[in-house]
């Protein structure tokens, strides 16, 4: 009787493990797909949505969370890149200029992340996200008032400044596990007055490369076994690939002037939500 009960307990335990794995994988796939759709529509990698999910709901540390976020960004932007290449909305000249300094920034930011605790990371993230969201929204509205026609423009006015902004956006991407769209996209459209569609399409392509470098550094620093990575990476991959194609299609149909407004509103809303969560945790509500 005891052996039968013991066998039943083992079977039930395995059943629950499999069920939990299926549920977690389904949730991760769904979140990844939603993030990829939004990211490819408004030109952000989606890290501002993924990082809170990984830390607050999956309870991963900041190094693993950032690494998984960068991996998802890489995959979602690969799919988006092929779609934008077909649409001929990528500026290769702009791509090579910004990636030349984003990559070193991503590597350095990813290494620095190792020396910051997850709690410190959670406290800093909302403030940064709110700043980027507000900056993106304000500059987007100002540009609408100027009524600048930049539908095909991809020329660069400030070559020294764009290199500095590229490095900073790369560092932030590597440190937080975010895409470069929040900083780079806002700068290209607001300051350089480059077409929103060209800027966002080119940034999506750039994130394919920069996020790969960031993921490799985080992978090496995380100390997580390969099987654990795979359990997260498979559903993330499927969701990112599917969502990227849908997002690229929606982006093609979207109004140029509304893309940056959507970007600002979404980033700002996420930043405020994260800040509220942090305050509630401090107050233990």
N, C-alpha and C positions, 0 to 999 in steps of 0.2 A: 504493500500500500504506500509505503514511504517512497520507494523507488518510482512508482507511478506518479505520485505528486511532484517529486523532484524533477522528473522528466517533463511533466506538464509545465512546471515553472520555467524550465529552460526554454521550452518551445515558445511560451508566452513572451519571455524576455527577448528572444530572437525576433519574434513577430513584431514586437514594439519597436525594436531597433530598426527593422526594415521599414516599418510604417513611418517612423520619425524621419528616416533618410529620404523617403519618397516625398513627404510633406515639405521638408526643408528644401529639397531639390526643386520642387514645383514652385515654391515661393521665390527662391533665388532666381530661377529662370524667368518668372513673371516680372520681378523687379528689374532684372537685367534688360529685358525686352522693352519695358516702359522707359527706362533710363536711356536706352539706345535710341528710341524713337524721339524723345524730347531733345536729347543731345545733338542728334543730326539735323533736327529742325532749326534749332536756335544757335548752333555752332559752339556748344560747350561739350566737354567730355562726359559730363554726368557724375563726376566725382562728388559734387556737393549733395547729390542724392544718395550715392552708394555708401560713402563713408559713414554717415549716421546709421544707416541700415546695418552695416558690418559691426560697428562698435556697440550700438545701443540694443540691437535685437539678436545678433549672433555672438555678441560679447567677445569679439576678437580684439587683440591689442592693436595699437596704432600702426605698427610696422606691417603686420599681416593685412590689416584693413586697407592701408594705402597701396600695398602691393597688388591685392586683388582688384582694387579700384582701377589701378593703372592697366592691369591686364584686360579688364572689361572694356576700358576706354580704347585700348589698342585694337581689340577685336571689332568693336562697334564702328570704329573709324576706318578699319580696313574695308568693311562692307560699304560704308558711306563713301569712301574714296573712289572705289570702282564706279559707283553710281554717279558721282560728280565728274569723274573723268569722261564718262559717256555723255554727260550733259555739257561738257566743255566749259565748266565754270571755275576751274583751278588755274591760278597764276603760278607757274613753275619758277619764275624769277623771284617772286615774293616768297615762295616756299623755301628756296635755298638760302635766302638772306636770313629769314627768321630761325630756321633750324640750326644754322651754324653756331648760334649762341644759346639757343634753348636747350640743346643736348647737354653741354657742360653744366648749365644751371640745374637741369633735372638730376644729373648724377650727384652733384654737390648737395642739393636739397634732400635727396634720398638718403645720403650718408648721415647728414645732420639729424634726420628724423630718428635715427637709432639712439640718440642721446637724450631724447625727450620722452617722459613718461606718458602713458595713455591718458591719464587724468589731466595733465597739463595740455596735451593735444586737444582734448575735448573742450577745455576752457577757452583756448585760443581760436579754434575753428569757427564758431559762430560769429565772433567779432570780425574776422577777416571776410567771411562770406557776406555779411551785411554791408561791409565797406565796398566790396566789389559790386554787389547788387545795386546799391545806391548810386555808385559812380556810373555804372552802365546805364541805369535808368535816366539819370540827370543829363548825361551827354547825349543819349538817344533823343530825348525831348528837345534839347537845344538844337540838334541837327535838323529835326523836323521843322523847327521855326525858321532855320536858315534857308530851307527849301533848296538844298544843294542837289544837283543832278549828277550822281556818280554811278550811274547804272553800269558802266563798263570800265570805270577807272581802276587801275591797279598800280599806278605810279607812286613812288615813295618820295616824300619831300624832305624828311629829316633822317638821314641815314645813320648818324651817330646815335640819335635818341632811340631809333627803332632797335638797334643792337642792344642798348641798355635795357629796354623794355623786354626784349626777347629773353635776355639772361634772367631778369627778375621773374618773368612768368614761368620760366623753366625751373627756377629754384622753388617757387611756390608749388608748382605741379609735383615736383619730386618730394617735397616735404609733406604736403597735405594729401598727396595721392589724387589731386584734382586734374582736370584738363586745363589747357592754356587759354581756352576761349574767353573766360571772364576778363582777364587782363588784356591779352593780345587782341582779341576781337574788338573790345571797346576802344583800344588805342588805334587800331587800323582804320576803323570806321569814323571815329570821332575826331582824331587828330590828323591822320593821313588822308582822310576823306575818301577811302577806297570803298568801292561798291560792297554793300553788306553781303551780297550773295557770293562774290568773289572772295572776300575776306574770310567768311565762315567756311566756304568750301575748301580753301587753301589751308586753313587752320585744322580742319578735320583730317586732311592728308598729313599735315605736320605731326599731329598727335599720334598717328600710326607709328612713327619713328620714335618720337620722344617718350611716349608711354612705354615702349618696349625697353628702352634703356633704364627707365625708372623701375619697371617691374623686375628686371634682372638684378639690380642692386638690392631691392627690397627682398627678393627671393633669397639672396645670399645672406642677408642680415637677419632674416626672420627666425631661422633655426627650426622651421616647421618641417616635418617629414613629408616626403613626396606624395604619399597616399592621401594625406590630409589636404594637400594642395589640389590634387585631382578631384576629390569629392566636391570641392567648391568650383573648380575651373570648368568642369563639363557643363553644368547647367548655366553658368555664367556665359560660356562660349555660345551655346545654342541661342540663348536669349539675346545676346549682343548682335549676333549675325542676322537673326530675323528682324529685330528692331531697327537695325541700321538701314535696311532696304526700305522699310516703311517710312522711316524718318526722312531719308533722302528724297523719296517721292513727294512727301508732304511739303518739304522745303521748296521743291521745284514749283509747286502750285501756290506758295505763300507770297504775300505782298512784301517787297523788299523793306519798306519802311516799318513794317510791324515786327520784323524778325528781332530787332534789337530791343524793342519794347517788351516783347515776350521774354527775352533773355534776362533783362533787368528785373522784371516782376517775379519771375520764377526764382532767381538767385536770392533776391531780397526776402521773399517769403520763406524760403528754406532757412536762411540765416536767422530770421526772427524766430522761427519754429525751434531751431536748435538752441537759441538763447533761452527761450521759455522752458525747454526741457532741462537745461542746466540749472536754471533758477529753481525749478520744482525739485530737482534732485538735492540742491543745497538746503532747501527748506524741508525736504523729506515729505513732500505732499504725495 
